[in-house]
Amino acid sequence: QVQLVESGGGLVQAGGSLRLSCAASGRDFSRYDMAWFRQAPGKEREFVSAIKWSDGRTYYDESVKGRFTTSRDGAKNMMYVQMNSLKPEDTAVYFCAAATWIYSGNYYAAQQYEYWGQGTQVTVSS
């Protein structure tokens, strides 16, 4: 059974940091492209970052560029996002996702990802 489980969410003050983890199980995810998305109340799910399995290249939404860093450990089937300088607008449920193939290099579209975790809540207070 394929499973993605996020952890590391919580409540933090603006300017603080959190590190989210995504543990993958059920198959070898070392050759899967993976991503983080987030969804705030009343809003659509939005892209945060992605990381290619082949060369480790990362992609970020402009809103988090320079503040968030995504990494992965293929041997452990783990993905991480280090979130610094957090802002209240970063408050959301954060989801990790995995894809066997990204079409047209569009890492930003949620539809590209077949596997999803249940999410972890991140709340940033002002």
Disulfide bonds with the S-S distance in Angstrom:
Cys22-Cys96 2.11
